[in-house]
Amino acid sequence: MRSLNKNKRQIYFALYKGEEIVHDRNGYETGETKPIYGDVEELKCNISSASGEDAVQAFGNLTNYTRALC
């Protein structure tokens, strides 16, 4: 599928690499983990308009919107 260059938008992303164990200042493990991401990269692509639905449920509102990248 081809798209016009003027319709493409610039986005930035970083790939998820894994998790790392968190240590306190004394070097002991805290039992928590933090995510590790790769380098930030640039991508130019066509982004569709938002589509989705809004629903009221017993414990609040549920908003579900998605976009597609081409």
N, C-alpha and C positions, 0 to 999 in steps of 0.2 A: 504494500500500500504506500502510495506517495502522498506527501503533503507539502504545502507551500512553506518556504522558509519564513515568511512573514507571520505565519500562524504558530510557529514554534516558540516555546517559552523556555527560559533557562532555569534549570533546577539543580540543586546540589543534594548529594546523598553520600552515605557512608555505610559500608557493608558490616553486618554483625559478625564478629569473629569468635565470641565465646564469653565466658565469665571468669572473673578473678576473685580470689578470696581476699576479704578485707582484714587487715591487721591493725591493732591499736598502736599507740605510740611506744609501747613496751615490746612490741613484736609478737604479741599473742593474737591468735585468730579470734575474730568477734562472732563468727557464725554467719556473717552476712556475705553476700557476693555483689560485685558490681559488674556491669556489662563492659565489654571491650569492643571498640569499633575500629575499622580500618581508616585509611586516609579519605578525606573528603574529595569527591570527584564531581565534575560538572557534566551535565547532559542537556541537550536541547531536544525537546520533543513536543508533540501536539498533545495538549491536555483537554479532555472532554469536559463538558459542563457537568455540574453536580447533579446526580440523580439519586433518588432514594425516597424514604417515607418517614413519617413521624407518627408514633403510636403512643397512646396513653395506657399504662399498665397499672397493676395494683400498687406497685412500689415506686412509681414515678414515670417520667416520660422516657421513651426510647427513640433516639434519633439515629437513623442509619443512612448515611450518605456515602456514595462511592464515586470515584473518578477513574477514568481509564487513560493510560499513557500510550501513545503511539509513536 
